[in-house]
Amino acid sequence: MTSSKPDRITVRTFSSIFEKMCNFIAVAKTGDPQTTVRGLIKLCLLEFPNEHFDSPVPIRETIETLFGLAIPDDQIETALNELEKEKAITSIGNTNYRLEPIAMTDLKRAIDNSRELE
């Protein structure tokens, strides 16, 4: 009987998104989980600008899929509200959330800075 599974161990590399998330958390140097949730949301909006992120559910599902983190919808909702108050994201007419240009620039700069530290 032959198995369709490989008979040797293979090495998986981290996705660039996972690396960016790790870099973001390292640069943020925060122990505050809500800050991390806000950062993950911004990272999702940066990396997937054409996704249908119109509520906490698709954001939660994306974070779970990419990072293996289960974040309750109410925490994502709180983070979205905080990000809107900070004017880091917008949702015009209750459509998709979008990262504001200044927040996008700041996030890209933080990612670049963390890469330089490596």
N, CA, C and O atoms as a printed pandas DataFrame, in Angstrom:
     atom_number atom_name residue_name chain_id  residue_number  x_coord  y_coord  z_coord
0              1         N          MET        A               1    0.843   -1.172    0.000
1              2        CA          MET        A               1    0.000    0.000    0.000
2              3         C          MET        A               1    0.890    1.238    0.000
3              4         O          MET        A               1    1.787    1.358    0.835
4              5         N          THR        A               2    0.654    2.132   -0.907
5              6        CA          THR        A               2    1.443    3.348   -0.959
6              7         C          THR        A               2    0.650    4.489   -0.359
7              8         O          THR        A               2   -0.574    4.560   -0.477
8              9         N          SER        A               3    1.371    5.363    0.278
9             10        CA          SER        A               3    0.746    6.514    0.913
10            11         C          SER        A               3    0.966    7.744    0.045
11            12         O          SER        A               3    2.025    7.908   -0.560
12            13         N          SER        A               4   -0.028    8.594   -0.008
13            14        CA          SER        A               4    0.124    9.813   -0.793
14            15         C          SER        A               4    0.861   10.891   -0.008
15            16         O          SER        A               4    1.199   11.940   -0.557
16            17         N          LYS        A               5    1.111   10.637    1.272
17            18        CA          LYS        A               5    1.835   11.604    2.094
18            19         C          LYS        A               5    3.331   11.459    1.847
19            20         O          LYS        A               5    3.827   10.353    1.632
20            21         N          PRO        A               6    4.041   12.572    1.879
21            22        CA          PRO        A               6    5.494   12.471    1.709
22            23         C          PRO        A               6    6.103   11.725    2.892
23            24         O          PRO        A               6    5.600   11.802    4.013
24            25         N          ASP        A               7    7.183   11.008    2.632
25            26        CA          ASP        A               7    7.808   10.227    3.690
26            27         C          ASP        A               7    8.970   10.953    4.343
27            28         O          ASP        A               7    9.789   10.338    5.026
28            29         N          ARG        A               8    9.040   12.233    4.140
29            30        CA          ARG        A               8   10.088   12.998    4.784
30            31         C          ARG        A               8    9.512   14.305    5.307
31            32         O          ARG        A               8    8.435   14.735    4.894
32            33         N          ILE        A               9   10.224   14.913    6.196
33            34        CA          ILE        A               9    9.798   16.179    6.780
34            35         C          ILE        A               9   10.181   17.298    5.835
35            36         O          ILE        A               9   11.300   17.335    5.323
36            37         N          THR        A              10    9.261   18.197    5.608
37            38        CA          THR        A              10    9.552   19.344    4.767
38            39         C          THR        A              10    9.503   20.601    5.623
39            40         O          THR        A              10    8.802   20.664    6.633
40            41         N          VAL        A              11   10.242   21.569    5.206
41            42        CA          VAL        A              11   10.313   22.828    5.932
42            43         C          VAL        A              11    9.370   23.820    5.272
43            44         O          VAL        A              11    9.389   24.014    4.057
44            45         N          ARG        A              12    8.550   24.438    6.101
45            46        CA          ARG        A              12    7.670   25.484    5.596
46            47         C          ARG        A              12    8.256   26.819    6.001
47            48         O          ARG        A              12    8.741   26.984    7.120
48            49         N          THR        A              13    8.211   27.748    5.106
49            50        CA          THR        A              13    8.680   29.091    5.440
50            51         C          THR        A              13    7.477   29.928    5.860
51            52         O          THR        A              13    6.347   29.677    5.441
52            53         N          PHE        A              14    7.743   30.913    6.686
53            54        CA          PHE        A              14    6.678   31.804    7.103
54            55         C          PHE        A              14    6.263   32.671    5.935
55            56         O          PHE        A              14    7.085   33.065    5.107
56            57         N          SER        A              15    4.979   32.961    5.883
57            58        CA          SER        A              15    4.505   33.864    4.847
58            59         C          SER        A              15    5.018   35.263    5.154
59            60         O          SER        A              15    5.364   35.576    6.293
60            61         N          SER        A              16    5.059   36.082    4.144
61            62        CA          SER        A              16    5.523   37.455    4.368
62            63         C          SER        A              16    4.566   38.193    5.286
63            64         O          SER        A              16    4.987   39.072    6.038
64            65         N          ILE        A              17    3.286   37.852    5.236
65            66        CA          ILE        A              17    2.316   38.500    6.117
66            67         C          ILE        A              17    2.584   38.129    7.565
67            68         O          ILE        A              17    2.518   38.984    8.449
68            69         N          PHE        A              18    2.888   36.855    7.818
69            70        CA          PHE        A              18    3.200   36.430    9.182
70            71         C          PHE        A              18    4.450   37.149    9.678
71            72         O          PHE        A              18    4.501   37.600   10.822
72            73         N          GLU        A              19    5.446   37.252    8.824
73            74        CA          GLU        A              19    6.663   37.963    9.209
74            75         C          GLU        A              19    6.369   39.419    9.524
75            76         O          GLU        A              19    6.903   39.966   10.489
76            77         N          LYS        A              20    5.519   40.055    8.714
77            78        CA          LYS        A              20    5.158   41.441    8.977
78            79         C          LYS        A              20    4.437   41.574   10.309
79            80         O          LYS        A              20    4.674   42.523   11.057
80            81         N          MET        A              21    3.553   40.621   10.608
81            82        CA          MET        A              21    2.840   40.647   11.878
82            83         C          MET        A              21    3.821   40.523   13.039
83            84         O          MET        A              21    3.724   41.268   14.014
84            85         N          CYS        A              22    4.749   39.604   12.943
85            86        CA          CYS        A              22    5.757   39.435   14.005
86            87         C          CYS        A              22    6.588   40.702   14.151
87            88         O          CYS        A              22    6.857   41.148   15.266
88            89         N          ASN        A              23    6.988   41.274   13.039
89            90        CA          ASN        A              23    7.764   42.511   13.074
90            91         C          ASN        A              23    6.962   43.637   13.697
91            92         O          ASN        A              23    7.487   44.411   14.497
92            93         N          PHE        A              24    5.696   43.731   13.334
93            94        CA          PHE        A              24    4.839   44.779   13.890
94            95         C          PHE        A              24    4.764   44.659   15.410
95            96         O          PHE        A              24    4.916   45.651   16.123
96            97         N          ILE        A              25    4.532   43.460   15.897
97            98        CA          ILE        A              25    4.409   43.253   17.337
98            99         C          ILE        A              25    5.731   43.560   18.031
99           100         O          ILE        A              25    5.749   44.151   19.111
100          101         N          ALA        A              26    6.837   43.157   17.408
101          102        CA          ALA        A              26    8.147   43.425   18.003
102          103         C          ALA        A              26    8.421   44.922   18.075
103          104         O          ALA        A              26    8.939   45.416   19.077
104          105         N          VAL        A              27    8.073   45.640   17.016
105          106        CA          VAL        A              27    8.317   47.078   16.997
106          107         C          VAL        A              27    7.397   47.791   17.972
107          108         O          VAL        A              27    7.807   48.746   18.632
108          109         N          ALA        A              28    6.157   47.335   18.068
109          110        CA          ALA        A              28    5.185   47.979   18.949
110          111         C          ALA        A              28    5.605   47.869   20.415
111          112         O          ALA        A              28    5.298   48.746   21.223
112          113         N          LYS        A              29    6.311   46.783   20.752
113          114        CA          LYS        A              29    6.800   46.562   22.117
114          115         C          LYS        A              29    5.690   46.812   23.140
115          116         O          LYS        A              29    5.879   47.533   24.120
116          117         N          THR        A              30    4.558   46.216   22.897
117          118        CA          THR        A              30    3.438   46.413   23.796
118          119         C          THR        A              30    2.953   45.087   24.339
119          120         O          THR        A              30    2.981   44.065   23.653
120          121         N          GLY        A              31    2.514   45.122   25.563
121          122        CA          GLY        A              31    1.901   43.952   26.162
122          123         C          GLY        A              31    0.389   44.084   26.138
123          124         O          GLY        A              31   -0.322   43.248   26.695
124          125         N          ASP        A              32   -0.102   45.135   25.492
125          126        CA          ASP        A              32   -1.525   45.408   25.444
126          127         C          ASP        A              32   -2.164   44.612   24.312
127          128         O          ASP        A              32   -1.894   44.879   23.141
128          129         N          PRO        A              33   -3.011   43.631   24.648
129          130        CA          PRO        A              33   -3.630   42.811   23.600
130          131         C          PRO        A              33   -4.474   43.635   22.624
131          132         O          PRO        A              33   -4.509   43.318   21.435
132          133         N          GLN        A              34   -5.147   44.675   23.093
133          134        CA          GLN        A              34   -5.989   45.465   22.208
134          135         C          GLN        A              34   -5.153   46.222   21.174
135          136         O          GLN        A              34   -5.589   46.408   20.038
136          137         N          THR        A              35   -3.963   46.653   21.563
137          138        CA          THR        A              35   -3.062   47.293   20.603
138          139         C          THR        A              35   -2.645   46.289   19.535
139          140         O          THR        A              35   -2.547   46.630   18.356
140          141         N          THR        A              36   -2.402   45.061   19.950
141          142        CA          THR        A              36   -2.040   44.017   19.000
142          143         C          THR        A              36   -3.195   43.731   18.053
143          144         O          THR        A              36   -2.982   43.550   16.854
144          145         N          VAL        A              37   -4.422   43.687   18.578
145          146        CA          VAL        A              37   -5.594   43.455   17.724
146          147         C          VAL        A              37   -5.729   44.582   16.709
147          148         O          VAL        A              37   -5.978   44.326   15.531
148          149         N          ARG        A              38   -5.567   45.823   17.149
149          150        CA          ARG        A              38   -5.634   46.954   16.216
150          151         C          ARG        A              38   -4.552   46.821   15.139
151          152         O          ARG        A              38   -4.806   47.082   13.964
152          153         N          GLY        A              39   -3.361   46.419   15.540
153          154        CA          GLY        A              39   -2.275   46.241   14.576
154          155         C          GLY        A              39   -2.567   45.142   13.569
155          156         O          GLY        A              39   -2.267   45.285   12.383
156          157         N          LEU        A              40   -3.151   44.043   14.036
157          158        CA          LEU        A              40   -3.495   42.950   13.125
158          159         C          LEU        A              40   -4.573   43.377   12.135
159          160         O          LEU        A              40   -4.530   43.007   10.962
160          161         N          ILE        A              41   -5.532   44.153   12.611
161          162        CA          ILE        A              41   -6.577   44.652   11.717
162          163         C          ILE        A              41   -5.960   45.549   10.644
163          164         O          ILE        A              41   -6.266   45.404    9.461
164          165         N          LYS        A              42   -5.105   46.463   11.050
165          166        CA          LYS        A              42   -4.463   47.348   10.074
166          167         C          LYS        A              42   -3.625   46.542    9.089
167          168         O          LYS        A              42   -3.594   46.854    7.898
168          169         N          LEU        A              43   -2.954   45.519    9.573
169          170        CA          LEU        A              43   -2.140   44.687    8.698
170          171         C          LEU        A              43   -3.015   43.953    7.680
171          172         O          LEU        A              43   -2.642   43.841    6.513
172          173         N          CYS        A              44   -4.173   43.453    8.111
173          174        CA          CYS        A              44   -5.098   42.800    7.180
174          175         C          CYS        A              44   -5.571   43.786    6.115
175          176         O          CYS        A              44   -5.633   43.449    4.933
176          177         N          LEU        A              45   -5.904   45.003    6.541
177          178        CA          LEU        A              45   -6.375   46.009    5.589
178          179         C          LEU        A              45   -5.266   46.421    4.619
179          180         O          LEU        A              45   -5.532   46.724    3.456
180          181         N          LEU        A              46   -4.036   46.431    5.100
181          182        CA          LEU        A              46   -2.901   46.767    4.242
182          183         C          LEU        A              46   -2.642   45.671    3.212
183          184         O          LEU        A              46   -2.473   45.950    2.025
184          185         N          GLU        A              47   -2.614   44.443    3.670
185          186        CA          GLU        A              47   -2.239   43.318    2.809
186          187         C          GLU        A              47   -3.359   42.877    1.874
187          188         O          GLU        A              47   -3.090   42.327    0.806
188          189         N          PHE        A              48   -4.601   43.108    2.260
189          190        CA          PHE        A              48   -5.738   42.656    1.458
190          191         C          PHE        A              48   -6.715   43.804    1.205
191          192         O          PHE        A              48   -7.848   43.766    1.684
192          193         N          PRO        A              49   -6.290   44.818    0.461
193          194        CA          PRO        A              49   -7.138   46.002    0.267
194          195         C          PRO        A              49   -8.423   45.730   -0.510
195          196         O          PRO        A              49   -9.361   46.523   -0.436
196          197         N          ASN        A              50   -8.483   44.641   -1.243
197          198        CA          ASN        A              50   -9.672   44.342   -2.040
198          199         C          ASN        A              50  -10.607   43.328   -1.386
199          200         O          ASN        A              50  -11.617   42.943   -1.975
200          201         N          GLU        A              51  -10.275   42.899   -0.177
201          202        CA          GLU        A              51  -11.149   41.964    0.535
202          203         C          GLU        A              51  -12.397   42.677    1.024
203          204         O          GLU        A              51  -12.426   43.902    1.147
204          205         N          HIS        A              52  -13.413   41.898    1.297
205          206        CA          HIS        A              52  -14.696   42.429    1.754
206          207         C          HIS        A              52  -14.708   42.466    3.283
207          208         O          HIS        A              52  -15.331   41.620    3.923
208          209         N          PHE        A              53  -14.023   43.439    3.858
209          210        CA          PHE        A              53  -13.956   43.617    5.305
210          211         C          PHE        A              53  -14.984   44.667    5.716
211          212         O          PHE        A              53  -14.659   45.849    5.827
212          213         N          ASP        A              54  -16.212   44.238    5.939
213          214        CA          ASP        A              54  -17.268   45.179    6.285
214          215         C          ASP        A              54  -17.821   44.980    7.694
215          216         O          ASP        A              54  -18.728   45.692    8.124
216          217         N          SER        A              55  -17.264   44.007    8.401
217          218        CA          SER        A              55  -17.702   43.715    9.768
218          219         C          SER        A              55  -16.587   42.938   10.468
219          220         O          SER        A              55  -15.603   42.561    9.832
220          221         N          PRO        A              56  -16.732   42.699   11.760
221          222        CA          PRO        A              56  -15.692   41.947   12.467
222          223         C          PRO        A              56  -15.499   40.514   11.958
223          224         O          PRO        A              56  -14.392   39.981   12.033
224          225         N          VAL        A              57  -16.556   39.889   11.446
225          226        CA          VAL        A              57  -16.483   38.467   11.070
226          227         C          VAL        A              57  -15.420   38.176   10.012
227          228         O          VAL        A              57  -14.573   37.316   10.254
228          229         N          PRO        A              58  -15.411   38.843    8.851
229          230        CA          PRO        A              58  -14.368   38.517    7.870
230          231         C          PRO        A              58  -12.962   38.867    8.360
231          232         O          PRO        A              58  -11.988   38.225    7.968
232          233         N          ILE        A              59  -12.860   39.864    9.200
233          234        CA          ILE        A              59  -11.551   40.208    9.761
234          235         C          ILE        A              59  -11.100   39.101   10.712
235          236         O          ILE        A              59   -9.948   38.669   10.667
236          237         N          ARG        A              60  -12.009   38.644   11.569
237          238        CA          ARG        A              60  -11.695   37.543   12.496
238          239         C          ARG        A              60  -11.264   36.310   11.720
239          240         O          ARG        A              60  -10.270   35.669   12.060
240          241         N          GLU        A              61  -12.016   35.981   10.676
241          242        CA          GLU        A              61  -11.706   34.789    9.881
242          243         C          GLU        A              61  -10.334   34.902    9.216
243          244         O          GLU        A              61   -9.596   33.919    9.150
244          245         N          THR        A              62   -9.994   36.074    8.732
245          246        CA          THR        A              62   -8.692   36.285    8.097
246          247         C          THR        A              62   -7.566   36.136    9.115
247          248         O          THR        A              62   -6.556   35.487    8.840
248          249         N          ILE        A              63   -7.741   36.735   10.286
249          250        CA          ILE        A              63   -6.724   36.627   11.339
250          251         C          ILE        A              63   -6.563   35.180   11.778
251          252         O          ILE        A              63   -5.445   34.711   11.988
252          253         N          GLU        A              64   -7.684   34.470   11.918
253          254        CA          GLU        A              64   -7.611   33.052   12.309
254          255         C          GLU        A              64   -6.875   32.232   11.259
255          256         O          GLU        A              64   -6.042   31.390   11.593
256          257         N          THR        A              65   -7.185   32.480    9.988
257          258        CA          THR        A              65   -6.561   31.719    8.907
258          259         C          THR        A              65   -5.070   32.015    8.788
259          260         O          THR        A              65   -4.260   31.094    8.680
260          261         N          LEU        A              66   -4.707   33.295    8.808
261          262        CA          LEU        A              66   -3.318   33.677    8.594
262          263         C          LEU        A              66   -2.423   33.425    9.800
263          264         O          LEU        A              66   -1.286   32.976    9.658
264          265         N          PHE        A              67   -2.949   33.721   10.991
265          266        CA          PHE        A              67   -2.090   33.728   12.171
266          267         C          PHE        A              67   -2.458   32.683   13.207
267          268         O          PHE        A              67   -1.724   32.495   14.177
268          269         N          GLY        A              68   -3.582   31.997   13.024
269          270        CA          GLY        A              68   -4.002   30.986   13.984
270          271         C          GLY        A              68   -4.462   31.580   15.304
271          272         O          GLY        A              68   -4.441   30.902   16.332
272          273         N          LEU        A              69   -4.876   32.842   15.285
273          274        CA          LEU        A              69   -5.327   33.509   16.499
274          275         C          LEU        A              69   -6.840   33.626   16.486
275          276         O          LEU        A              69   -7.420   34.109   15.514
276          277         N          ALA        A              70   -7.484   33.182   17.567
277          278        CA          ALA        A              70   -8.934   33.296   17.687
278          279         C          ALA        A              70   -9.247   34.512   18.551
279          280         O          ALA        A              70   -9.023   34.502   19.761
280          281         N          ILE        A              71   -9.758   35.540   17.924
281          282        CA          ILE        A              71  -10.072   36.792   18.626
282          283         C          ILE        A              71  -11.586   36.957   18.601
283          284         O          ILE        A              71  -12.191   36.912   17.530
284          285         N          PRO        A              72  -12.207   37.147   19.756
285          286        CA          PRO        A              72  -13.668   37.318   19.791
286          287         C          PRO        A              72  -14.113   38.530   18.976
287          288         O          PRO        A              72  -13.420   39.546   18.920
288          289         N          ASP        A              73  -15.278   38.403   18.349
289          290        CA          ASP        A              73  -15.808   39.474   17.504
290          291         C          ASP        A              73  -15.946   40.790   18.258
291          292         O          ASP        A              73  -15.718   41.856   17.685
292          293         N          ASP        A              74  -16.319   40.732   19.540
293          294        CA          ASP        A              74  -16.500   41.984   20.283
294          295         C          ASP        A              74  -15.182   42.727   20.469
295          296         O          ASP        A              74  -15.171   43.958   20.503
296          297         N          GLN        A              75  -14.072   42.004   20.589
297          298        CA          GLN        A              75  -12.770   42.661   20.687
298          299         C          GLN        A              75  -12.371   43.288   19.349
299          300         O          GLN        A              75  -11.760   44.356   19.311
300          301         N          ILE        A              76  -12.720   42.619   18.268
301          302        CA          ILE        A              76  -12.438   43.179   16.949
302          303         C          ILE        A              76  -13.310   44.410   16.728
303          304         O          ILE        A              76  -12.844   45.419   16.198
304          305         N          GLU        A              77  -14.568   44.328   17.132
305          306        CA          GLU        A              77  -15.481   45.471   17.013
306          307         C          GLU        A              77  -14.947   46.666   17.791
307          308         O          GLU        A              77  -14.958   47.790   17.288
308          309         N          THR        A              78  -14.483   46.432   19.008
309          310        CA          THR        A              78  -13.911   47.507   19.829
310          311         C          THR        A              78  -12.696   48.110   19.137
311          312         O          THR        A              78  -12.550   49.331   19.079
312          313         N          ALA        A              79  -11.836   47.262   18.619
313          314        CA          ALA        A              79  -10.633   47.741   17.932
314          315         C          ALA        A              79  -10.998   48.548   16.690
315          316         O          ALA        A              79  -10.377   49.573   16.412
316          317         N          LEU        A              80  -12.002   48.091   15.943
317          318        CA          LEU        A              80  -12.445   48.840   14.756
318          319         C          LEU        A              80  -12.952   50.222   15.151
319          320         O          LEU        A              80  -12.631   51.215   14.499
320          321         N          ASN        A              81  -13.744   50.284   16.218
321          322        CA          ASN        A              81  -14.260   51.570   16.692
322          323         C          ASN        A              81  -13.121   52.502   17.105
323          324         O          ASN        A              81  -13.139   53.692   16.790
324          325         N          GLU        A              82  -12.129   51.952   17.813
325          326        CA          GLU        A              82  -10.982   52.759   18.241
326          327         C          GLU        A              82  -10.190   53.258   17.032
327          328         O          GLU        A              82   -9.766   54.413   16.998
328          329         N          LEU        A              83   -9.994   52.391   16.050
329          330        CA          LEU        A              83   -9.254   52.783   14.848
330          331         C          LEU        A              83  -10.002   53.863   14.063
331          332         O          LEU        A              83   -9.383   54.756   13.484
332          333         N          GLU        A              84  -11.330   53.776   14.047
333          334        CA          GLU        A              84  -12.113   54.823   13.375
334          335         C          GLU        A              84  -12.002   56.142   14.130
335          336         O          GLU        A              84  -11.878   57.200   13.514
336          337         N          LYS        A              85  -12.046   56.087   15.466
337          338        CA          LYS        A              85  -11.903   57.309   16.270
338          339         C          LYS        A              85  -10.535   57.942   16.064
339          340         O          LYS        A              85  -10.404   59.166   16.046
340          341         N          GLU        A              86   -9.512   57.096   15.909
341          342        CA          GLU        A              86   -8.148   57.589   15.664
342          343         C          GLU        A              86   -7.969   58.069   14.222
343          344         O          GLU        A              86   -6.932   58.633   13.873
344          345         N          LYS        A              87   -8.979   57.843   13.397
345          346        CA          LYS        A              87   -8.941   58.174   11.977
346          347         C          LYS        A              87   -7.864   57.381   11.226
347          348         O          LYS        A              87   -7.299   57.853   10.239
348          349         N          ALA        A              88   -7.594   56.158   11.720
349          350        CA          ALA        A              88   -6.659   55.267   11.042
350          351         C          ALA        A              88   -7.365   54.469    9.950
351          352         O          ALA        A              88   -6.750   54.077    8.958
352          353         N          ILE        A              89   -8.675   54.233   10.146
353          354        CA          ILE        A              89   -9.469   53.526    9.152
354          355         C          ILE        A              89  -10.783   54.272    8.943
355          356         O          ILE        A              89  -11.200   55.091    9.762
356          357         N          THR        A              90  -11.418   53.959    7.819
357          358        CA          THR        A              90  -12.742   54.511    7.536
358          359         C          THR        A              90  -13.628   53.413    6.963
359          360         O          THR        A              90  -13.154   52.406    6.438
360          361         N          SER        A              91  -14.914   53.642    7.084
361          362        CA          SER        A              91  -15.914   52.768    6.489
362          363         C          SER        A              91  -17.047   53.666    6.016
363          364         O          SER        A              91  -18.043   53.851    6.714
364          365         N          ILE        A              92  -16.884   54.209    4.847
365          366        CA          ILE        A              92  -17.859   55.164    4.319
366          367         C          ILE        A              92  -19.142   54.423    3.949
367          368         O          ILE        A              92  -19.121   53.474    3.165
368          369         N          GLY        A              93  -20.241   54.867    4.517
369          370        CA          GLY        A              93  -21.536   54.254    4.224
370          371         C          GLY        A              93  -21.638   52.805    4.653
371          372         O          GLY        A              93  -22.339   52.017    4.018
372          373         N          ASN        A              94  -20.948   52.446    5.720
373          374        CA          ASN        A              94  -20.947   51.062    6.233
374          375         C          ASN        A              94  -20.505   50.049    5.179
375          376         O          ASN        A              94  -20.999   48.922    5.141
376          377         N          THR        A              95  -19.576   50.461    4.330
377          378        CA          THR        A              95  -19.006   49.532    3.358
378          379         C          THR        A              95  -17.697   48.996    3.922
379          380         O          THR        A              95  -17.482   49.034    5.133
380          381         N          ASN        A              96  -16.845   48.512    3.077
381          382        CA          ASN        A              96  -15.572   47.943    3.530
382          383         C          ASN        A              96  -14.747   48.939    4.321
383          384         O          ASN        A              96  -14.715   50.132    4.019
384          385         N          TYR        A              97  -14.076   48.416    5.349
385          386        CA          TYR        A              97  -13.117   49.232    6.072
386          387         C          TYR        A              97  -11.907   49.447    5.180
387          388         O          TYR        A              97  -11.475   48.545    4.462
388          389         N          ARG        A              98  -11.371   50.655    5.241
389          390        CA          ARG        A              98  -10.182   51.009    4.465
390          391         C          ARG        A              98   -9.179   51.679    5.384
391          392         O          ARG        A              98   -9.539   52.437    6.285
392          393         N          LEU        A              99   -7.930   51.386    5.141
393          394        CA          LEU        A              99   -6.849   52.015    5.875
394          395         C          LEU        A              99   -6.629   53.411    5.295
395          396         O          LEU        A              99   -6.513   53.575    4.081
396          397         N          GLU        A             100   -6.574   54.402    6.161
397          398        CA          GLU        A             100   -6.336   55.768    5.714
398          399         C          GLU        A             100   -4.886   55.897    5.226
399          400         O          GLU        A             100   -4.004   55.204    5.734
400          401         N          PRO        A             101   -4.635   56.768    4.256
401          402        CA          PRO        A             101   -3.284   56.889    3.689
402          403         C          PRO        A             101   -2.192   57.140    4.733
403          404         O          PRO        A             101   -1.114   56.552    4.640
404          405         N          ILE        A             102   -2.447   57.995    5.718
405          406        CA          ILE        A             102   -1.410   58.274    6.723
406          407         C          ILE        A             102   -1.144   57.034    7.574
407          408         O          ILE        A             102    0.004   56.758    7.922
408          409         N          ALA        A             103   -2.187   56.290    7.908
409          410        CA          ALA        A             103   -2.011   55.052    8.690
410          411         C          ALA        A             103   -1.269   54.010    7.862
411          412         O          ALA        A             103   -0.442   53.264    8.385
412          413         N          MET        A             104   -1.567   53.966    6.577
413          414        CA          MET        A             104   -0.878   53.031    5.689
414          415         C          MET        A             104    0.615   53.359    5.615
415          416         O          MET        A             104    1.461   52.468    5.688
416          417         N          THR        A             105    0.921   54.638    5.471
417          418        CA          THR        A             105    2.317   55.072    5.418
418          419         C          THR        A             105    3.037   54.741    6.722
419          420         O          THR        A             105    4.160   54.237    6.704
420          421         N          ASP        A             106    2.391   55.023    7.853
421          422        CA          ASP        A             106    2.998   54.735    9.159
422          423         C          ASP        A             106    3.243   53.242    9.340
423          424         O          ASP        A             106    4.293   52.838    9.840
424          425         N          LEU        A             107    2.273   52.421    8.934
425          426        CA          LEU        A             107    2.415   50.972    9.075
426          427         C          LEU        A             107    3.537   50.448    8.186
427          428         O          LEU        A             107    4.345   49.628    8.621
428          429         N          LYS        A             108    3.587   50.916    6.952
429          430        CA          LYS        A             108    4.663   50.488    6.051
430          431         C          LYS        A             108    6.023   50.900    6.598
431          432         O          LYS        A             108    6.991   50.146    6.502
432          433         N          ARG        A             109    6.094   52.100    7.172
433          434        CA          ARG        A             109    7.355   52.571    7.755
434          435         C          ARG        A             109    7.755   51.677    8.937
435          436         O          ARG        A             109    8.923   51.311    9.068
436          437         N          ALA        A             110    6.795   51.328    9.793
437          438        CA          ALA        A             110    7.089   50.459   10.934
438          439         C          ALA        A             110    7.568   49.086   10.476
439          440         O          ALA        A             110    8.472   48.505   11.077
440          441         N          ILE        A             111    6.966   48.573    9.421
441          442        CA          ILE        A             111    7.384   47.276    8.871
442          443         C          ILE        A             111    8.792   47.376    8.310
443          444         O          ILE        A             111    9.624   46.503    8.556
444          445         N          ASP        A             112    9.065   48.432    7.559
445          446        CA          ASP        A             112   10.407   48.633    6.996
446          447         C          ASP        A             112   11.449   48.790    8.107
447          448         O          ASP        A             112   12.540   48.227    8.022
448          449         N          ASN        A             113   11.112   49.551    9.138
449          450        CA          ASN        A             113   12.037   49.744   10.251
450          451         C          ASN        A             113   12.337   48.440   10.963
451          452         O          ASN        A             113   13.475   48.194   11.363
452          453         N          SER        A             114   11.324   47.605   11.124
453          454        CA          SER        A             114   11.552   46.323   11.796
454          455         C          SER        A             114   12.424   45.409   10.950
455          456         O          SER        A             114   13.217   44.637   11.490
456          457         N          ARG        A             115   12.287   45.486    9.622
457          458        CA          ARG        A             115   13.144   44.692    8.750
458          459         C          ARG        A             115   14.599   45.127    8.868
459          460         O          ARG        A             115   15.515   44.304    8.839
460          461         N          GLU        A             116   14.794   46.442    9.002
461          462        CA          GLU        A             116   16.155   46.959    9.133
462          463         C          GLU        A             116   16.794   46.495   10.436
463          464         O          GLU        A             116   18.007   46.298   10.495
464          465         N          LEU        A             117   15.983   46.319   11.488
465          466        CA          LEU        A             117   16.507   45.848   12.765
466          467         C          LEU        A             117   16.970   44.404   12.707
467          468         O          LEU        A             117   17.838   43.988   13.474
468          469         N          GLU        A             118   16.382   43.639   11.788
469          470        CA          GLU        A             118   16.780   42.236   11.651
470          471         C          GLU        A             118   18.166   42.196   11.127
471          472         O          GLU        A             118   18.721   41.115   10.928
